[in-house]
Amino acid sequence: MNYQQRIRDLREDADKTQTQIAEYLGTSQTMYARYERGANEMPIRVLIALCQYYQVSADYILGFTNTKRPLPGNQYHK
């Protein structure tokens, strides 16, 4: 599975809109949609922010594992 599908699935599972996630990331809905479609490469800062937001590892988002592992010790709020 590619990261584009993973970030879309995570967003939908959290019942969030692209606009809500874009606001969290400090970007536009259009730019976030481009990450989900694969039209733009996702910057590392966005990957890190999404890991923190969804409390999953970068390995999960990038498709290296299918295990959603919470980040130990991180207290991030949705």
HTML snippet that shows the backbone in 3Dmol.js (N, CA, C, O; Angstrom):
<script src="https://3Dmol.org/build/3Dmol-min.js"></script>
<div id="view" style="width:600px;height:400px;position:relative"></div>
<script>
const pdb = `
ATOM      1  N   MET A   1       0.853  -1.183   0.000  1.00  0.00           N
ATOM      2  CA  MET A   1       0.000   0.000   0.000  1.00  0.00           C
ATOM      3  C   MET A   1       0.896   1.242   0.000  1.00  0.00           C
ATOM      4  O   MET A   1       1.907   1.285   0.700  1.00  0.00           O
ATOM      5  N   ASN A   2       0.522   2.232  -0.777  1.00  0.00           N
ATOM      6  CA  ASN A   2       1.321   3.456  -0.831  1.00  0.00           C
ATOM      7  C   ASN A   2       0.868   4.456   0.231  1.00  0.00           C
ATOM      8  O   ASN A   2      -0.215   4.340   0.805  1.00  0.00           O
ATOM      9  N   TYR A   3       1.730   5.438   0.472  1.00  0.00           N
ATOM     10  CA  TYR A   3       1.415   6.389   1.548  1.00  0.00           C
ATOM     11  C   TYR A   3       0.199   7.230   1.228  1.00  0.00           C
ATOM     12  O   TYR A   3      -0.502   7.671   2.138  1.00  0.00           O
ATOM     13  N   GLN A   4      -0.066   7.461  -0.050  1.00  0.00           N
ATOM     14  CA  GLN A   4      -1.235   8.258  -0.400  1.00  0.00           C
ATOM     15  C   GLN A   4      -2.523   7.590   0.100  1.00  0.00           C
ATOM     16  O   GLN A   4      -3.399   8.250   0.659  1.00  0.00           O
ATOM     17  N   GLN A   5      -2.620   6.302  -0.105  1.00  0.00           N
ATOM     18  CA  GLN A   5      -3.797   5.566   0.365  1.00  0.00           C
ATOM     19  C   GLN A   5      -3.843   5.528   1.888  1.00  0.00           C
ATOM     20  O   GLN A   5      -4.913   5.630   2.488  1.00  0.00           O
ATOM     21  N   ARG A   6      -2.662   5.379   2.514  1.00  0.00           N
ATOM     22  CA  ARG A   6      -2.623   5.327   3.979  1.00  0.00           C
ATOM     23  C   ARG A   6      -3.108   6.625   4.600  1.00  0.00           C
ATOM     24  O   ARG A   6      -3.890   6.599   5.550  1.00  0.00           O
ATOM     25  N   ILE A   7      -2.656   7.765   4.077  1.00  0.00           N
ATOM     26  CA  ILE A   7      -3.075   9.020   4.712  1.00  0.00           C
ATOM     27  C   ILE A   7      -4.550   9.292   4.453  1.00  0.00           C
ATOM     28  O   ILE A   7      -5.226   9.911   5.275  1.00  0.00           O
ATOM     29  N   ARG A   8      -5.042   8.836   3.327  1.00  0.00           N
ATOM     30  CA  ARG A   8      -6.478   8.988   3.070  1.00  0.00           C
ATOM     31  C   ARG A   8      -7.278   8.095   4.018  1.00  0.00           C
ATOM     32  O   ARG A   8      -8.260   8.538   4.613  1.00  0.00           O
ATOM     33  N   ASP A   9      -6.853   6.836   4.158  1.00  0.00           N
ATOM     34  CA  ASP A   9      -7.553   5.909   5.058  1.00  0.00           C
ATOM     35  C   ASP A   9      -7.537   6.421   6.498  1.00  0.00           C
ATOM     36  O   ASP A   9      -8.554   6.378   7.191  1.00  0.00           O
ATOM     37  N   LEU A  10      -6.377   6.904   6.942  1.00  0.00           N
ATOM     38  CA  LEU A  10      -6.284   7.435   8.300  1.00  0.00           C
ATOM     39  C   LEU A  10      -7.246   8.605   8.493  1.00  0.00           C
ATOM     40  O   LEU A  10      -7.933   8.692   9.511  1.00  0.00           O
ATOM     41  N   ARG A  11      -7.289   9.493   7.517  1.00  0.00           N
ATOM     42  CA  ARG A  11      -8.183  10.645   7.602  1.00  0.00           C
ATOM     43  C   ARG A  11      -9.638  10.211   7.657  1.00  0.00           C
ATOM     44  O   ARG A  11     -10.405  10.685   8.496  1.00  0.00           O
ATOM     45  N   GLU A  12     -10.013   9.306   6.759  1.00  0.00           N
ATOM     46  CA  GLU A  12     -11.407   8.853   6.721  1.00  0.00           C
ATOM     47  C   GLU A  12     -11.780   8.086   7.982  1.00  0.00           C
ATOM     48  O   GLU A  12     -12.888   8.243   8.494  1.00  0.00           O
ATOM     49  N   ASP A  13     -10.864   7.252   8.490  1.00  0.00           N
ATOM     50  CA  ASP A  13     -11.133   6.512   9.731  1.00  0.00           C
ATOM     51  C   ASP A  13     -11.335   7.452  10.918  1.00  0.00           C
ATOM     52  O   ASP A  13     -12.066   7.135  11.856  1.00  0.00           O
ATOM     53  N   ALA A  14     -10.682   8.606  10.868  1.00  0.00           N
ATOM     54  CA  ALA A  14     -10.820   9.598  11.938  1.00  0.00           C
ATOM     55  C   ALA A  14     -12.005  10.538  11.698  1.00  0.00           C
ATOM     56  O   ALA A  14     -12.230  11.470  12.469  1.00  0.00           O
ATOM     57  N   ASP A  15     -12.765  10.284  10.616  1.00  0.00           N
ATOM     58  CA  ASP A  15     -13.905  11.130  10.257  1.00  0.00           C
ATOM     59  C   ASP A  15     -13.524  12.603  10.132  1.00  0.00           C
ATOM     60  O   ASP A  15     -14.229  13.487  10.620  1.00  0.00           O
ATOM     61  N   LYS A  16     -12.401  12.845   9.472  1.00  0.00           N
ATOM     62  CA  LYS A  16     -11.929  14.206   9.236  1.00  0.00           C
ATOM     63  C   LYS A  16     -12.011  14.522   7.750  1.00  0.00           C
ATOM     64  O   LYS A  16     -11.957  13.629   6.905  1.00  0.00           O
ATOM     65  N   THR A  17     -12.142  15.802   7.449  1.00  0.00           N
ATOM     66  CA  THR A  17     -12.142  16.249   6.060  1.00  0.00           C
ATOM     67  C   THR A  17     -10.719  16.641   5.665  1.00  0.00           C
ATOM     68  O   THR A  17      -9.847  16.834   6.513  1.00  0.00           O
ATOM     69  N   GLN A  18     -10.515  16.751   4.367  1.00  0.00           N
ATOM     70  CA  GLN A  18      -9.220  17.237   3.895  1.00  0.00           C
ATOM     71  C   GLN A  18      -8.959  18.638   4.434  1.00  0.00           C
ATOM     72  O   GLN A  18      -7.824  18.973   4.774  1.00  0.00           O
ATOM     73  N   THR A  19      -9.988  19.443   4.511  1.00  0.00           N
ATOM     74  CA  THR A  19      -9.841  20.808   5.021  1.00  0.00           C
ATOM     75  C   THR A  19      -9.372  20.812   6.470  1.00  0.00           C
ATOM     76  O   THR A  19      -8.503  21.605   6.832  1.00  0.00           O
ATOM     77  N   GLN A  20      -9.931  19.941   7.302  1.00  0.00           N
ATOM     78  CA  GLN A  20      -9.536  19.877   8.708  1.00  0.00           C
ATOM     79  C   GLN A  20      -8.068  19.469   8.848  1.00  0.00           C
ATOM     80  O   GLN A  20      -7.335  20.045   9.652  1.00  0.00           O
ATOM     81  N   ILE A  21      -7.649  18.491   8.076  1.00  0.00           N
ATOM     82  CA  ILE A  21      -6.256  18.046   8.156  1.00  0.00           C
ATOM     83  C   ILE A  21      -5.334  19.129   7.604  1.00  0.00           C
ATOM     84  O   ILE A  21      -4.268  19.381   8.166  1.00  0.00           O
ATOM     85  N   ALA A  22      -5.731  19.759   6.526  1.00  0.00           N
ATOM     86  CA  ALA A  22      -4.928  20.842   5.952  1.00  0.00           C
ATOM     87  C   ALA A  22      -4.742  21.975   6.966  1.00  0.00           C
ATOM     88  O   ALA A  22      -3.647  22.524   7.086  1.00  0.00           O
ATOM     89  N   GLU A  23      -5.795  22.320   7.684  1.00  0.00           N
ATOM     90  CA  GLU A  23      -5.693  23.365   8.707  1.00  0.00           C
ATOM     91  C   GLU A  23      -4.698  22.966   9.788  1.00  0.00           C
ATOM     92  O   GLU A  23      -3.885  23.782  10.219  1.00  0.00           O
ATOM     93  N   TYR A  24      -4.760  21.716  10.224  1.00  0.00           N
ATOM     94  CA  TYR A  24      -3.810  21.217  11.223  1.00  0.00           C
ATOM     95  C   TYR A  24      -2.373  21.337  10.708  1.00  0.00           C
ATOM     96  O   TYR A  24      -1.462  21.694  11.455  1.00  0.00           O
ATOM     97  N   LEU A  25      -2.189  21.035   9.427  1.00  0.00           N
ATOM     98  CA  LEU A  25      -0.854  21.068   8.827  1.00  0.00           C
ATOM     99  C   LEU A  25      -0.400  22.475   8.448  1.00  0.00           C
ATOM    100  O   LEU A  25       0.775  22.688   8.145  1.00  0.00           O
ATOM    101  N   GLY A  26      -1.322  23.433   8.463  1.00  0.00           N
ATOM    102  CA  GLY A  26      -0.980  24.792   8.077  1.00  0.00           C
ATOM    103  C   GLY A  26      -0.816  24.954   6.574  1.00  0.00           C
ATOM    104  O   GLY A  26       0.006  25.741   6.106  1.00  0.00           O
ATOM    105  N   THR A  27      -1.608  24.201   5.828  1.00  0.00           N
ATOM    106  CA  THR A  27      -1.566  24.286   4.373  1.00  0.00           C
ATOM    107  C   THR A  27      -2.992  24.402   3.840  1.00  0.00           C
ATOM    108  O   THR A  27      -3.950  24.447   4.611  1.00  0.00           O
ATOM    109  N   SER A  28      -3.118  24.449   2.547  1.00  0.00           N
ATOM    110  CA  SER A  28      -4.445  24.550   1.947  1.00  0.00           C
ATOM    111  C   SER A  28      -5.039  23.162   1.713  1.00  0.00           C
ATOM    112  O   SER A  28      -4.323  22.163   1.650  1.00  0.00           O
ATOM    113  N   GLN A  29      -6.356  23.128   1.587  1.00  0.00           N
ATOM    114  CA  GLN A  29      -7.032  21.865   1.266  1.00  0.00           C
ATOM    115  C   GLN A  29      -6.549  21.348  -0.079  1.00  0.00           C
ATOM    116  O   GLN A  29      -6.377  20.142  -0.261  1.00  0.00           O
ATOM    117  N   THR A  30      -6.330  22.262  -1.023  1.00  0.00           N
ATOM    118  CA  THR A  30      -5.867  21.871  -2.356  1.00  0.00           C
ATOM    119  C   THR A  30      -4.513  21.171  -2.290  1.00  0.00           C
ATOM    120  O   THR A  30      -4.317  20.144  -2.940  1.00  0.00           O
ATOM    121  N   MET A  31      -3.581  21.712  -1.517  1.00  0.00           N
ATOM    122  CA  MET A  31      -2.261  21.099  -1.394  1.00  0.00           C
ATOM    123  C   MET A  31      -2.362  19.748  -0.701  1.00  0.00           C
ATOM    124  O   MET A  31      -1.722  18.783  -1.119  1.00  0.00           O
ATOM    125  N   TYR A  32      -3.175  19.675   0.371  1.00  0.00           N
ATOM    126  CA  TYR A  32      -3.319  18.388   1.048  1.00  0.00           C
ATOM    127  C   TYR A  32      -3.926  17.347   0.103  1.00  0.00           C
ATOM    128  O   TYR A  32      -3.488  16.197   0.092  1.00  0.00           O
ATOM    129  N   ALA A  33      -4.914  17.734  -0.677  1.00  0.00           N
ATOM    130  CA  ALA A  33      -5.521  16.815  -1.647  1.00  0.00           C
ATOM    131  C   ALA A  33      -4.479  16.319  -2.637  1.00  0.00           C
ATOM    132  O   ALA A  33      -4.531  15.168  -3.071  1.00  0.00           O
ATOM    133  N   ARG A  34      -3.531  17.181  -2.996  1.00  0.00           N
ATOM    134  CA  ARG A  34      -2.463  16.778  -3.913  1.00  0.00           C
ATOM    135  C   ARG A  34      -1.561  15.716  -3.283  1.00  0.00           C
ATOM    136  O   ARG A  34      -1.061  14.837  -3.986  1.00  0.00           O
ATOM    137  N   TYR A  35      -1.348  15.788  -1.969  1.00  0.00           N
ATOM    138  CA  TYR A  35      -0.581  14.734  -1.286  1.00  0.00           C
ATOM    139  C   TYR A  35      -1.339  13.415  -1.351  1.00  0.00           C
ATOM    140  O   TYR A  35      -0.751  12.374  -1.642  1.00  0.00           O
ATOM    141  N   GLU A  36      -2.632  13.453  -1.082  1.00  0.00           N
ATOM    142  CA  GLU A  36      -3.437  12.220  -1.102  1.00  0.00           C
ATOM    143  C   GLU A  36      -3.503  11.610  -2.497  1.00  0.00           C
ATOM    144  O   GLU A  36      -3.539  10.387  -2.631  1.00  0.00           O
ATOM    145  N   ARG A  37      -3.520  12.430  -3.523  1.00  0.00           N
ATOM    146  CA  ARG A  37      -3.572  11.923  -4.903  1.00  0.00           C
ATOM    147  C   ARG A  37      -2.205  11.516  -5.432  1.00  0.00           C
ATOM    148  O   ARG A  37      -2.110  10.801  -6.429  1.00  0.00           O
ATOM    149  N   GLY A  38      -1.148  11.969  -4.767  1.00  0.00           N
ATOM    150  CA  GLY A  38       0.196  11.684  -5.258  1.00  0.00           C
ATOM    151  C   GLY A  38       0.661  12.660  -6.311  1.00  0.00           C
ATOM    152  O   GLY A  38       1.674  12.426  -6.970  1.00  0.00           O
ATOM    153  N   ALA A  39      -0.071  13.766  -6.484  1.00  0.00           N
ATOM    154  CA  ALA A  39       0.322  14.785  -7.460  1.00  0.00           C
ATOM    155  C   ALA A  39       1.538  15.571  -6.962  1.00  0.00           C
ATOM    156  O   ALA A  39       2.322  16.075  -7.766  1.00  0.00           O
ATOM    157  N   ASN A  40       1.696  15.678  -5.647  1.00  0.00           N
ATOM    158  CA  ASN A  40       2.865  16.299  -5.022  1.00  0.00           C
ATOM    159  C   ASN A  40       3.446  15.320  -4.018  1.00  0.00           C
ATOM    160  O   ASN A  40       2.714  14.597  -3.342  1.00  0.00           O
ATOM    161  N   GLU A  41       4.774  15.304  -3.928  1.00  0.00           N
ATOM    162  CA  GLU A  41       5.424  14.512  -2.887  1.00  0.00           C
ATOM    163  C   GLU A  41       5.143  15.161  -1.534  1.00  0.00           C
ATOM    164  O   GLU A  41       5.125  16.385  -1.406  1.00  0.00           O
ATOM    165  N   MET A  42       4.927  14.326  -0.542  1.00  0.00           N
ATOM    166  CA  MET A  42       4.648  14.821   0.798  1.00  0.00           C
ATOM    167  C   MET A  42       5.969  15.179   1.491  1.00  0.00           C
ATOM    168  O   MET A  42       6.851  14.328   1.607  1.00  0.00           O
ATOM    169  N   PRO A  43       6.114  16.422   1.950  1.00  0.00           N
ATOM    170  CA  PRO A  43       7.342  16.801   2.657  1.00  0.00           C
ATOM    171  C   PRO A  43       7.491  16.054   3.980  1.00  0.00           C
ATOM    172  O   PRO A  43       6.506  15.636   4.589  1.00  0.00           O
ATOM    173  N   ILE A  44       8.721  15.897   4.405  1.00  0.00           N
ATOM    174  CA  ILE A  44       9.012  15.207   5.666  1.00  0.00           C
ATOM    175  C   ILE A  44       8.289  15.866   6.832  1.00  0.00           C
ATOM    176  O   ILE A  44       7.792  15.168   7.717  1.00  0.00           O
ATOM    177  N   ARG A  45       8.218  17.204   6.853  1.00  0.00           N
ATOM    178  CA  ARG A  45       7.540  17.889   7.967  1.00  0.00           C
ATOM    179  C   ARG A  45       6.071  17.495   8.032  1.00  0.00           C
ATOM    180  O   ARG A  45       5.499  17.414   9.119  1.00  0.00           O
ATOM    181  N   VAL A  46       5.454  17.247   6.874  1.00  0.00           N
ATOM    182  CA  VAL A  46       4.056  16.818   6.826  1.00  0.00           C
ATOM    183  C   VAL A  46       3.949  15.378   7.328  1.00  0.00           C
ATOM    184  O   VAL A  46       3.035  15.050   8.085  1.00  0.00           O
ATOM    185  N   LEU A  47       4.874  14.525   6.911  1.00  0.00           N
ATOM    186  CA  LEU A  47       4.884  13.138   7.397  1.00  0.00           C
ATOM    187  C   LEU A  47       4.976  13.112   8.918  1.00  0.00           C
ATOM    188  O   LEU A  47       4.225  12.392   9.577  1.00  0.00           O
ATOM    189  N   ILE A  48       5.883  13.884   9.465  1.00  0.00           N
ATOM    190  CA  ILE A  48       6.057  13.915  10.920  1.00  0.00           C
ATOM    191  C   ILE A  48       4.782  14.411  11.603  1.00  0.00           C
ATOM    192  O   ILE A  48       4.337  13.830  12.593  1.00  0.00           O
ATOM    193  N   ALA A  49       4.207  15.470  11.078  1.00  0.00           N
ATOM    194  CA  ALA A  49       2.984  16.020  11.672  1.00  0.00           C
ATOM    195  C   ALA A  49       1.839  15.013  11.628  1.00  0.00           C
ATOM    196  O   ALA A  49       1.080  14.898  12.590  1.00  0.00           O
ATOM    197  N   LEU A  50       1.708  14.278  10.513  1.00  0.00           N
ATOM    198  CA  LEU A  50       0.643  13.277  10.408  1.00  0.00           C
ATOM    199  C   LEU A  50       0.882  12.110  11.366  1.00  0.00           C
ATOM    200  O   LEU A  50      -0.066  11.579  11.943  1.00  0.00           O
ATOM    201  N   CYS A  51       2.130  11.713  11.536  1.00  0.00           N
ATOM    202  CA  CYS A  51       2.448  10.659  12.515  1.00  0.00           C
ATOM    203  C   CYS A  51       2.023  11.099  13.912  1.00  0.00           C
ATOM    204  O   CYS A  51       1.446  10.317  14.669  1.00  0.00           O
ATOM    205  N   GLN A  52       2.308  12.344  14.246  1.00  0.00           N
ATOM    206  CA  GLN A  52       1.941  12.863  15.552  1.00  0.00           C
ATOM    207  C   GLN A  52       0.422  12.966  15.695  1.00  0.00           C
ATOM    208  O   GLN A  52      -0.135  12.605  16.732  1.00  0.00           O
ATOM    209  N   TYR A  53      -0.228  13.451  14.669  1.00  0.00           N
ATOM    210  CA  TYR A  53      -1.678  13.640  14.717  1.00  0.00           C
ATOM    211  C   TYR A  53      -2.416  12.321  14.894  1.00  0.00           C
ATOM    212  O   TYR A  53      -3.295  12.195  15.747  1.00  0.00           O
ATOM    213  N   TYR A  54      -2.045  11.337  14.073  1.00  0.00           N
ATOM    214  CA  TYR A  54      -2.733  10.041  14.114  1.00  0.00           C
ATOM    215  C   TYR A  54      -2.105   9.068  15.110  1.00  0.00           C
ATOM    216  O   TYR A  54      -2.635   7.980  15.335  1.00  0.00           O
ATOM    217  N   GLN A  55      -0.995   9.451  15.696  1.00  0.00           N
ATOM    218  CA  GLN A  55      -0.256   8.626  16.655  1.00  0.00           C
ATOM    219  C   GLN A  55       0.083   7.261  16.064  1.00  0.00           C
ATOM    220  O   GLN A  55      -0.198   6.216  16.651  1.00  0.00           O
ATOM    221  N   VAL A  56       0.690   7.306  14.897  1.00  0.00           N
ATOM    222  CA  VAL A  56       1.187   6.100  14.224  1.00  0.00           C
ATOM    223  C   VAL A  56       2.634   6.343  13.829  1.00  0.00           C
ATOM    224  O   VAL A  56       3.113   7.477  13.831  1.00  0.00           O
ATOM    225  N   SER A  57       3.318   5.266  13.493  1.00  0.00           N
ATOM    226  CA  SER A  57       4.707   5.396  13.079  1.00  0.00           C
ATOM    227  C   SER A  57       4.800   5.811  11.612  1.00  0.00           C
ATOM    228  O   SER A  57       3.870   5.604  10.832  1.00  0.00           O
ATOM    229  N   ALA A  58       5.929   6.395  11.257  1.00  0.00           N
ATOM    230  CA  ALA A  58       6.198   6.718   9.855  1.00  0.00           C
ATOM    231  C   ALA A  58       6.243   5.436   9.028  1.00  0.00           C
ATOM    232  O   ALA A  58       5.837   5.433   7.866  1.00  0.00           O
ATOM    233  N   ASP A  59       6.732   4.353   9.619  1.00  0.00           N
ATOM    234  CA  ASP A  59       6.753   3.063   8.909  1.00  0.00           C
ATOM    235  C   ASP A  59       5.352   2.651   8.486  1.00  0.00           C
ATOM    236  O   ASP A  59       5.170   2.094   7.403  1.00  0.00           O
ATOM    237  N   TYR A  60       4.365   2.917   9.323  1.00  0.00           N
ATOM    238  CA  TYR A  60       2.988   2.577   8.971  1.00  0.00           C
ATOM    239  C   TYR A  60       2.506   3.437   7.804  1.00  0.00           C
ATOM    240  O   TYR A  60       1.988   2.912   6.818  1.00  0.00           O
ATOM    241  N   ILE A  61       2.673   4.733   7.909  1.00  0.00           N
ATOM    242  CA  ILE A  61       2.219   5.620   6.832  1.00  0.00           C
ATOM    243  C   ILE A  61       2.927   5.286   5.523  1.00  0.00           C
ATOM    244  O   ILE A  61       2.305   5.299   4.461  1.00  0.00           O
ATOM    245  N   LEU A  62       4.214   4.989   5.591  1.00  0.00           N
ATOM    246  CA  LEU A  62       4.989   4.711   4.379  1.00  0.00           C
ATOM    247  C   LEU A  62       4.778   3.300   3.830  1.00  0.00           C
ATOM    248  O   LEU A  62       5.266   2.973   2.749  1.00  0.00           O
ATOM    249  N   GLY A  63       4.054   2.471   4.572  1.00  0.00           N
ATOM    250  CA  GLY A  63       3.723   1.143   4.080  1.00  0.00           C
ATOM    251  C   GLY A  63       4.757   0.071   4.369  1.00  0.00           C
ATOM    252  O   GLY A  63       4.708  -1.010   3.781  1.00  0.00           O
ATOM    253  N   PHE A  64       5.700   0.354   5.273  1.00  0.00           N
ATOM    254  CA  PHE A  64       6.709  -0.645   5.621  1.00  0.00           C
ATOM    255  C   PHE A  64       6.183  -1.664   6.619  1.00  0.00           C
ATOM    256  O   PHE A  64       6.758  -2.741   6.778  1.00  0.00           O
ATOM    257  N   THR A  65       5.091  -1.323   7.289  1.00  0.00           N
ATOM    258  CA  THR A  65       4.454  -2.239   8.223  1.00  0.00           C
ATOM    259  C   THR A  65       2.952  -2.012   8.160  1.00  0.00           C
ATOM    260  O   THR A  65       2.491  -0.935   7.783  1.00  0.00           O
ATOM    261  N   ASN A  66       2.206  -3.022   8.529  1.00  0.00           N
ATOM    262  CA  ASN A  66       0.754  -2.900   8.592  1.00  0.00           C
ATOM    263  C   ASN A  66       0.274  -2.729  10.027  1.00  0.00           C
ATOM    264  O   ASN A  66      -0.928  -2.713  10.288  1.00  0.00           O
ATOM    265  N   THR A  67       1.211  -2.604  10.947  1.00  0.00           N
ATOM    266  CA  THR A  67       0.889  -2.442  12.358  1.00  0.00           C
ATOM    267  C   THR A  67       0.877  -0.966  12.711  1.00  0.00           C
ATOM    268  O   THR A  67       1.871  -0.260  12.543  1.00  0.00           O
ATOM    269  N   LYS A  68      -0.275  -0.512  13.206  1.00  0.00           N
ATOM    270  CA  LYS A  68      -0.356   0.871  13.684  1.00  0.00           C
ATOM    271  C   LYS A  68       0.221   0.884  15.085  1.00  0.00           C
ATOM    272  O   LYS A  68      -0.412   0.397  16.022  1.00  0.00           O
ATOM    273  N   ARG A  69       1.382   1.419  15.235  1.00  0.00           N
ATOM    274  CA  ARG A  69       2.003   1.484  16.553  1.00  0.00           C
ATOM    275  C   ARG A  69       1.936   2.912  17.071  1.00  0.00           C
ATOM    276  O   ARG A  69       2.463   3.819  16.427  1.00  0.00           O
ATOM    277  N   PRO A  70       1.311   3.132  18.197  1.00  0.00           N
ATOM    278  CA  PRO A  70       1.326   4.477  18.758  1.00  0.00           C
ATOM    279  C   PRO A  70       2.760   4.887  19.063  1.00  0.00           C
ATOM    280  O   PRO A  70       3.604   4.048  19.377  1.00  0.00           O
ATOM    281  N   LEU A  71       3.018   6.157  18.970  1.00  0.00           N
ATOM    282  CA  LEU A  71       4.337   6.657  19.302  1.00  0.00           C
ATOM    283  C   LEU A  71       4.456   6.734  20.816  1.00  0.00           C
ATOM    284  O   LEU A  71       3.712   7.479  21.454  1.00  0.00           O
ATOM    285  N   PRO A  72       5.382   5.975  21.405  1.00  0.00           N
ATOM    286  CA  PRO A  72       5.489   5.962  22.860  1.00  0.00           C
ATOM    287  C   PRO A  72       5.911   7.319  23.415  1.00  0.00           C
ATOM    288  O   PRO A  72       6.831   7.962  22.909  1.00  0.00           O
ATOM    289  N   GLY A  73       5.219   7.732  24.460  1.00  0.00           N
ATOM    290  CA  GLY A  73       5.583   8.959  25.135  1.00  0.00           C
ATOM    291  C   GLY A  73       5.066  10.230  24.511  1.00  0.00           C
ATOM    292  O   GLY A  73       5.252  11.303  25.086  1.00  0.00           O
ATOM    293  N   ASN A  74       4.428  10.162  23.370  1.00  0.00           N
ATOM    294  CA  ASN A  74       3.909  11.371  22.726  1.00  0.00           C
ATOM    295  C   ASN A  74       2.468  11.600  23.157  1.00  0.00           C
ATOM    296  O   ASN A  74       1.648  10.682  23.151  1.00  0.00           O
ATOM    297  N   GLN A  75       2.184  12.811  23.524  1.00  0.00           N
ATOM    298  CA  GLN A  75       0.843  13.175  23.974  1.00  0.00           C
ATOM    299  C   GLN A  75       0.257  14.223  23.040  1.00  0.00           C
ATOM    300  O   GLN A  75       0.111  15.385  23.418  1.00  0.00           O
ATOM    301  N   TYR A  76      -0.073  13.819  21.836  1.00  0.00           N
ATOM    302  CA  TYR A  76      -0.616  14.750  20.857  1.00  0.00           C
ATOM    303  C   TYR A  76      -2.117  14.635  20.836  1.00  0.00           C
ATOM    304  O   TYR A  76      -2.671  13.545  20.982  1.00  0.00           O
ATOM    305  N   HIS A  77      -2.766  15.746  20.655  1.00  0.00           N
ATOM    306  CA  HIS A  77      -4.225  15.781  20.654  1.00  0.00           C
ATOM    307  C   HIS A  77      -4.756  15.987  19.252  1.00  0.00           C
ATOM    308  O   HIS A  77      -4.179  16.721  18.450  1.00  0.00           O
ATOM    309  N   LYS A  78      -5.859  15.331  18.975  1.00  0.00           N
ATOM    310  CA  LYS A  78      -6.510  15.465  17.681  1.00  0.00           C
ATOM    311  C   LYS A  78      -7.390  16.683  17.666  1.00  0.00           C
ATOM    312  O   LYS A  78      -8.030  16.969  16.653  1.00  0.00           O
TER     313      LYS A  78
END
`;
const viewer = $3Dmol.createViewer("view");
viewer.addModel(pdb, "pdb");
viewer.setStyle({}, {cartoon: {color: "spectrum"}});
viewer.zoomTo();
viewer.render();
</script>
